[in-house]
Structures are given as C-alpha cells and as structure tokens.
Amino acid sequence: MYAQGRGVPEDAAEAVRWFRRAAEQDHARAQWWLRLRGLVENDP
C-alpha cells in the first residue's frame, strides 16, 4: 500500500517498515522486495 500509494499517501519509509516486519516473519515476497532494493544482504 505505502510503496505504491494505494489508498494512502505514498511513503517509502513506512513501506520499508511494513516490509521489514513481514520479512522478519519469513514472508518470502517481503524478503524479495527488500533484497531487490538493496536494503538487506543476500543470504550466503
């Protein structure tokens, strides 16, 4: 939602916060999204 501004104002920082929360719970797409943007290191 926040990443694309769907129904809420676009807010990159808020999007990252929500994607990080999802990634911490092993959500594969959230992990992919963060890696794609270079916000986390790839697993060795």
mmJSON file of the N, C-alpha and C atoms, coordinates in Angstrom:
{"data_MODEL":{"atom_site":{
"group_PDB":["ATOM","ATOM","ATOM","ATOM","ATOM","ATOM","ATOM","ATOM","ATOM","ATOM","ATOM","ATOM","ATOM","ATOM","ATOM","ATOM","ATOM","ATOM","ATOM","ATOM","ATOM","ATOM","ATOM","ATOM","ATOM","ATOM","ATOM","ATOM","ATOM","ATOM","ATOM","ATOM","ATOM","ATOM","ATOM","ATOM","ATOM","ATOM","ATOM","ATOM","ATOM","ATOM","ATOM","ATOM","ATOM","ATOM","ATOM","ATOM","ATOM","ATOM","ATOM","ATOM","ATOM","ATOM","ATOM","ATOM","ATOM","ATOM","ATOM","ATOM","ATOM","ATOM","ATOM","ATOM","ATOM","ATOM","ATOM","ATOM","ATOM","ATOM","ATOM","ATOM","ATOM","ATOM","ATOM","ATOM","ATOM","ATOM","ATOM","ATOM","ATOM","ATOM","ATOM","ATOM","ATOM","ATOM","ATOM","ATOM","ATOM","ATOM","ATOM","ATOM","ATOM","ATOM","ATOM","ATOM","ATOM","ATOM","ATOM","ATOM","ATOM","ATOM","ATOM","ATOM","ATOM","ATOM","ATOM","ATOM","ATOM","ATOM","ATOM","ATOM","ATOM","ATOM","ATOM","ATOM","ATOM","ATOM","ATOM","ATOM","ATOM","ATOM","ATOM","ATOM","ATOM","ATOM","ATOM","ATOM","ATOM","ATOM","ATOM","ATOM"],
"id":[1,2,3,4,5,6,7,8,9,10,11,12,13,14,15,16,17,18,19,20,21,22,23,24,25,26,27,28,29,30,31,32,33,34,35,36,37,38,39,40,41,42,43,44,45,46,47,48,49,50,51,52,53,54,55,56,57,58,59,60,61,62,63,64,65,66,67,68,69,70,71,72,73,74,75,76,77,78,79,80,81,82,83,84,85,86,87,88,89,90,91,92,93,94,95,96,97,98,99,100,101,102,103,104,105,106,107,108,109,110,111,112,113,114,115,116,117,118,119,120,121,122,123,124,125,126,127,128,129,130,131,132],
"type_symbol":["N","C","C","N","C","C","N","C","C","N","C","C","N","C","C","N","C","C","N","C","C","N","C","C","N","C","C","N","C","C","N","C","C","N","C","C","N","C","C","N","C","C","N","C","C","N","C","C","N","C","C","N","C","C","N","C","C","N","C","C","N","C","C","N","C","C","N","C","C","N","C","C","N","C","C","N","C","C","N","C","C","N","C","C","N","C","C","N","C","C","N","C","C","N","C","C","N","C","C","N","C","C","N","C","C","N","C","C","N","C","C","N","C","C","N","C","C","N","C","C","N","C","C","N","C","C","N","C","C","N","C","C"],
"label_atom_id":["N","CA","C","N","CA","C","N","CA","C","N","CA","C","N","CA","C","N","CA","C","N","CA","C","N","CA","C","N","CA","C","N","CA","C","N","CA","C","N","CA","C","N","CA","C","N","CA","C","N","CA","C","N","CA","C","N","CA","C","N","CA","C","N","CA","C","N","CA","C","N","CA","C","N","CA","C","N","CA","C","N","CA","C","N","CA","C","N","CA","C","N","CA","C","N","CA","C","N","CA","C","N","CA","C","N","CA","C","N","CA","C","N","CA","C","N","CA","C","N","CA","C","N","CA","C","N","CA","C","N","CA","C","N","CA","C","N","CA","C","N","CA","C","N","CA","C","N","CA","C","N","CA","C"],
"label_alt_id":[null,null,null,null,null,null,null,null,null,null,null,null,null,null,null,null,null,null,null,null,null,null,null,null,null,null,null,null,null,null,null,null,null,null,null,null,null,null,null,null,null,null,null,null,null,null,null,null,null,null,null,null,null,null,null,null,null,null,null,null,null,null,null,null,null,null,null,null,null,null,null,null,null,null,null,null,null,null,null,null,null,null,null,null,null,null,null,null,null,null,null,null,null,null,null,null,null,null,null,null,null,null,null,null,null,null,null,null,null,null,null,null,null,null,null,null,null,null,null,null,null,null,null,null,null,null,null,null,null,null,null,null],
"label_comp_id":["MET","MET","MET","TYR","TYR","TYR","ALA","ALA","ALA","GLN","GLN","GLN","GLY","GLY","GLY","ARG","ARG","ARG","GLY","GLY","GLY","VAL","VAL","VAL","PRO","PRO","PRO","GLU","GLU","GLU","ASP","ASP","ASP","ALA","ALA","ALA","ALA","ALA","ALA","GLU","GLU","GLU","ALA","ALA","ALA","VAL","VAL","VAL","ARG","ARG","ARG","TRP","TRP","TRP","PHE","PHE","PHE","ARG","ARG","ARG","ARG","ARG","ARG","ALA","ALA","ALA","ALA","ALA","ALA","GLU","GLU","GLU","GLN","GLN","GLN","ASP","ASP","ASP","HIS","HIS","HIS","ALA","ALA","ALA","ARG","ARG","ARG","ALA","ALA","ALA","GLN","GLN","GLN","TRP","TRP","TRP","TRP","TRP","TRP","LEU","LEU","LEU","ARG","ARG","ARG","LEU","LEU","LEU","ARG","ARG","ARG","GLY","GLY","GLY","LEU","LEU","LEU","VAL","VAL","VAL","GLU","GLU","GLU","ASN","ASN","ASN","ASP","ASP","ASP","PRO","PRO","PRO"],
"label_asym_id":["A","A","A","A","A","A","A","A","A","A","A","A","A","A","A","A","A","A","A","A","A","A","A","A","A","A","A","A","A","A","A","A","A","A","A","A","A","A","A","A","A","A","A","A","A","A","A","A","A","A","A","A","A","A","A","A","A","A","A","A","A","A","A","A","A","A","A","A","A","A","A","A","A","A","A","A","A","A","A","A","A","A","A","A","A","A","A","A","A","A","A","A","A","A","A","A","A","A","A","A","A","A","A","A","A","A","A","A","A","A","A","A","A","A","A","A","A","A","A","A","A","A","A","A","A","A","A","A","A","A","A","A"],
"label_entity_id":["1","1","1","1","1","1","1","1","1","1","1","1","1","1","1","1","1","1","1","1","1","1","1","1","1","1","1","1","1","1","1","1","1","1","1","1","1","1","1","1","1","1","1","1","1","1","1","1","1","1","1","1","1","1","1","1","1","1","1","1","1","1","1","1","1","1","1","1","1","1","1","1","1","1","1","1","1","1","1","1","1","1","1","1","1","1","1","1","1","1","1","1","1","1","1","1","1","1","1","1","1","1","1","1","1","1","1","1","1","1","1","1","1","1","1","1","1","1","1","1","1","1","1","1","1","1","1","1","1","1","1","1"],
"label_seq_id":[1,1,1,2,2,2,3,3,3,4,4,4,5,5,5,6,6,6,7,7,7,8,8,8,9,9,9,10,10,10,11,11,11,12,12,12,13,13,13,14,14,14,15,15,15,16,16,16,17,17,17,18,18,18,19,19,19,20,20,20,21,21,21,22,22,22,23,23,23,24,24,24,25,25,25,26,26,26,27,27,27,28,28,28,29,29,29,30,30,30,31,31,31,32,32,32,33,33,33,34,34,34,35,35,35,36,36,36,37,37,37,38,38,38,39,39,39,40,40,40,41,41,41,42,42,42,43,43,43,44,44,44],
"pdbx_PDB_ins_code":[null,null,null,null,null,null,null,null,null,null,null,null,null,null,null,null,null,null,null,null,null,null,null,null,null,null,null,null,null,null,null,null,null,null,null,null,null,null,null,null,null,null,null,null,null,null,null,null,null,null,null,null,null,null,null,null,null,null,null,null,null,null,null,null,null,null,null,null,null,null,null,null,null,null,null,null,null,null,null,null,null,null,null,null,null,null,null,null,null,null,null,null,null,null,null,null,null,null,null,null,null,null,null,null,null,null,null,null,null,null,null,null,null,null,null,null,null,null,null,null,null,null,null,null,null,null,null,null,null,null,null,null],
"Cartn_x":[0.807,0.0,0.862,1.72,2.54,3.575,4.058,5.075,4.529,3.232,2.629,1.598,1.339,0.362,-1.061,-1.393,-2.754,-3.622,-4.503,-5.416,-4.809,-3.522,-2.798,-1.769,-1.273,-0.201,1.049,1.721,2.951,3.993,4.586,5.537,6.558,7.721,8.744,9.217,9.41,9.889,8.873,7.609,6.557,6.472,6.635,6.627,7.752,8.937,10.079,9.794,9.215,8.909,7.977,6.934,6.0,6.626,7.423,8.086,9.077,9.78,10.704,9.95,8.824,8.023,7.583,7.149,6.725,7.91,9.039,10.232,10.71,10.61,11.007,10.147,8.968,8.07,8.157,9.278,9.581,8.649,8.133,7.307,8.245,8.208,9.166,9.102,7.915,7.81,8.357,8.151,8.699,10.222,10.769,12.222,12.766,12.087,12.489,12.452,11.388,11.226,12.379,12.74,13.837,15.176,15.405,16.66,16.751,15.651,15.617,16.046,15.693,16.031,17.351,18.051,19.365,19.318,18.199,18.044,18.482,18.737,19.266,20.298,21.182,22.179,21.554,22.018,21.57,22.175,21.467,21.994,23.231,24.221,25.456,25.216],
"Cartn_y":[-1.181,0.0,1.261,1.367,2.577,2.675,1.537,1.549,2.153,1.927,2.405,3.503,3.845,4.888,4.479,3.224,2.738,2.91,3.872,4.129,4.956,5.201,6.005,6.839,7.902,8.657,7.781,7.891,7.126,7.534,6.536,6.796,5.663,5.893,4.851,4.341,5.232,4.811,3.903,4.243,3.412,2.067,2.069,0.82,-0.096,0.458,-0.344,-0.922,-0.123,-0.612,-1.825,-1.752,-2.866,-4.074,-3.837,-4.959,-5.639,-4.867,-5.463,-6.316,-5.834,-6.609,-7.93,-7.885,-9.111,-10.039,-9.482,-10.291,-10.995,-10.326,-10.937,-12.145,-12.225,-13.355,-14.339,-14.293,-15.211,-15.076,-13.89,-13.649,-13.506,-14.487,-14.559,-13.342,-12.881,-11.737,-10.458,-10.292,-9.123,-9.192,-10.375,-10.55,-10.228,-10.703,-10.431,-8.933,-8.248,-6.81,-6.034,-6.385,-5.695,-5.975,-7.214,-7.556,-6.84,-6.781,-6.126,-4.665,-4.035,-2.634,-2.44,-3.542,-3.453,-3.061,-3.343,-2.942,-4.02,-5.219,-6.301,-7.06,-7.75,-8.562,-9.887,-10.444,-11.772,-12.808,-13.902,-14.985,-15.564,-15.982,-16.54,-17.851],
"Cartn_z":[0.0,0.0,0.0,1.009,1.123,0.003,-0.469,-1.518,-2.81,-3.068,-4.304,-4.087,-2.838,-2.553,-2.859,-2.631,-2.895,-1.653,-1.695,-0.594,0.531,0.448,1.446,0.696,1.304,0.645,0.487,-0.636,-0.858,0.181,0.834,1.917,1.934,1.34,1.218,2.573,3.53,4.852,5.537,5.428,6.032,5.312,3.999,3.238,3.7,3.852,4.303,5.682,6.559,7.91,7.856,7.032,6.937,6.235,5.198,4.531,5.471,6.288,7.271,8.294,8.775,9.732,9.111,7.867,7.192,6.953,6.542,6.277,7.541,8.677,9.949,10.293,9.696,9.909,8.747,8.019,6.914,5.714,5.473,4.292,3.092,2.194,1.089,0.172,-0.158,-1.077,-0.44,0.851,1.545,1.564,1.793,1.778,0.394,-0.635,-2.021,-2.294,-1.866,-2.102,-1.48,-0.246,0.44,-0.24,-0.655,-1.347,-2.688,-3.398,-4.705,-4.597,-3.514,-3.299,-2.582,-2.316,-1.691,-0.228,0.434,1.827,2.81,2.312,3.15,2.333,3.02,2.327,1.928,0.816,0.41,1.327,1.507,2.328,1.659,2.456,1.86,1.155],
"occupancy":[1.0,1.0,1.0,1.0,1.0,1.0,1.0,1.0,1.0,1.0,1.0,1.0,1.0,1.0,1.0,1.0,1.0,1.0,1.0,1.0,1.0,1.0,1.0,1.0,1.0,1.0,1.0,1.0,1.0,1.0,1.0,1.0,1.0,1.0,1.0,1.0,1.0,1.0,1.0,1.0,1.0,1.0,1.0,1.0,1.0,1.0,1.0,1.0,1.0,1.0,1.0,1.0,1.0,1.0,1.0,1.0,1.0,1.0,1.0,1.0,1.0,1.0,1.0,1.0,1.0,1.0,1.0,1.0,1.0,1.0,1.0,1.0,1.0,1.0,1.0,1.0,1.0,1.0,1.0,1.0,1.0,1.0,1.0,1.0,1.0,1.0,1.0,1.0,1.0,1.0,1.0,1.0,1.0,1.0,1.0,1.0,1.0,1.0,1.0,1.0,1.0,1.0,1.0,1.0,1.0,1.0,1.0,1.0,1.0,1.0,1.0,1.0,1.0,1.0,1.0,1.0,1.0,1.0,1.0,1.0,1.0,1.0,1.0,1.0,1.0,1.0,1.0,1.0,1.0,1.0,1.0,1.0],
"B_iso_or_equiv":[0.0,0.0,0.0,0.0,0.0,0.0,0.0,0.0,0.0,0.0,0.0,0.0,0.0,0.0,0.0,0.0,0.0,0.0,0.0,0.0,0.0,0.0,0.0,0.0,0.0,0.0,0.0,0.0,0.0,0.0,0.0,0.0,0.0,0.0,0.0,0.0,0.0,0.0,0.0,0.0,0.0,0.0,0.0,0.0,0.0,0.0,0.0,0.0,0.0,0.0,0.0,0.0,0.0,0.0,0.0,0.0,0.0,0.0,0.0,0.0,0.0,0.0,0.0,0.0,0.0,0.0,0.0,0.0,0.0,0.0,0.0,0.0,0.0,0.0,0.0,0.0,0.0,0.0,0.0,0.0,0.0,0.0,0.0,0.0,0.0,0.0,0.0,0.0,0.0,0.0,0.0,0.0,0.0,0.0,0.0,0.0,0.0,0.0,0.0,0.0,0.0,0.0,0.0,0.0,0.0,0.0,0.0,0.0,0.0,0.0,0.0,0.0,0.0,0.0,0.0,0.0,0.0,0.0,0.0,0.0,0.0,0.0,0.0,0.0,0.0,0.0,0.0,0.0,0.0,0.0,0.0,0.0],
"pdbx_formal_charge":[null,null,null,null,null,null,null,null,null,null,null,null,null,null,null,null,null,null,null,null,null,null,null,null,null,null,null,null,null,null,null,null,null,null,null,null,null,null,null,null,null,null,null,null,null,null,null,null,null,null,null,null,null,null,null,null,null,null,null,null,null,null,null,null,null,null,null,null,null,null,null,null,null,null,null,null,null,null,null,null,null,null,null,null,null,null,null,null,null,null,null,null,null,null,null,null,null,null,null,null,null,null,null,null,null,null,null,null,null,null,null,null,null,null,null,null,null,null,null,null,null,null,null,null,null,null,null,null,null,null,null,null],
"auth_seq_id":[1,1,1,2,2,2,3,3,3,4,4,4,5,5,5,6,6,6,7,7,7,8,8,8,9,9,9,10,10,10,11,11,11,12,12,12,13,13,13,14,14,14,15,15,15,16,16,16,17,17,17,18,18,18,19,19,19,20,20,20,21,21,21,22,22,22,23,23,23,24,24,24,25,25,25,26,26,26,27,27,27,28,28,28,29,29,29,30,30,30,31,31,31,32,32,32,33,33,33,34,34,34,35,35,35,36,36,36,37,37,37,38,38,38,39,39,39,40,40,40,41,41,41,42,42,42,43,43,43,44,44,44],
"auth_comp_id":["MET","MET","MET","TYR","TYR","TYR","ALA","ALA","ALA","GLN","GLN","GLN","GLY","GLY","GLY","ARG","ARG","ARG","GLY","GLY","GLY","VAL","VAL","VAL","PRO","PRO","PRO","GLU","GLU","GLU","ASP","ASP","ASP","ALA","ALA","ALA","ALA","ALA","ALA","GLU","GLU","GLU","ALA","ALA","ALA","VAL","VAL","VAL","ARG","ARG","ARG","TRP","TRP","TRP","PHE","PHE","PHE","ARG","ARG","ARG","ARG","ARG","ARG","ALA","ALA","ALA","ALA","ALA","ALA","GLU","GLU","GLU","GLN","GLN","GLN","ASP","ASP","ASP","HIS","HIS","HIS","ALA","ALA","ALA","ARG","ARG","ARG","ALA","ALA","ALA","GLN","GLN","GLN","TRP","TRP","TRP","TRP","TRP","TRP","LEU","LEU","LEU","ARG","ARG","ARG","LEU","LEU","LEU","ARG","ARG","ARG","GLY","GLY","GLY","LEU","LEU","LEU","VAL","VAL","VAL","GLU","GLU","GLU","ASN","ASN","ASN","ASP","ASP","ASP","PRO","PRO","PRO"],
"auth_asym_id":["A","A","A","A","A","A","A","A","A","A","A","A","A","A","A","A","A","A","A","A","A","A","A","A","A","A","A","A","A","A","A","A","A","A","A","A","A","A","A","A","A","A","A","A","A","A","A","A","A","A","A","A","A","A","A","A","A","A","A","A","A","A","A","A","A","A","A","A","A","A","A","A","A","A","A","A","A","A","A","A","A","A","A","A","A","A","A","A","A","A","A","A","A","A","A","A","A","A","A","A","A","A","A","A","A","A","A","A","A","A","A","A","A","A","A","A","A","A","A","A","A","A","A","A","A","A","A","A","A","A","A","A"],
"auth_atom_id":["N","CA","C","N","CA","C","N","CA","C","N","CA","C","N","CA","C","N","CA","C","N","CA","C","N","CA","C","N","CA","C","N","CA","C","N","CA","C","N","CA","C","N","CA","C","N","CA","C","N","CA","C","N","CA","C","N","CA","C","N","CA","C","N","CA","C","N","CA","C","N","CA","C","N","CA","C","N","CA","C","N","CA","C","N","CA","C","N","CA","C","N","CA","C","N","CA","C","N","CA","C","N","CA","C","N","CA","C","N","CA","C","N","CA","C","N","CA","C","N","CA","C","N","CA","C","N","CA","C","N","CA","C","N","CA","C","N","CA","C","N","CA","C","N","CA","C","N","CA","C","N","CA","C"],
"pdbx_PDB_model_num":[1,1,1,1,1,1,1,1,1,1,1,1,1,1,1,1,1,1,1,1,1,1,1,1,1,1,1,1,1,1,1,1,1,1,1,1,1,1,1,1,1,1,1,1,1,1,1,1,1,1,1,1,1,1,1,1,1,1,1,1,1,1,1,1,1,1,1,1,1,1,1,1,1,1,1,1,1,1,1,1,1,1,1,1,1,1,1,1,1,1,1,1,1,1,1,1,1,1,1,1,1,1,1,1,1,1,1,1,1,1,1,1,1,1,1,1,1,1,1,1,1,1,1,1,1,1,1,1,1,1,1,1]
}}}
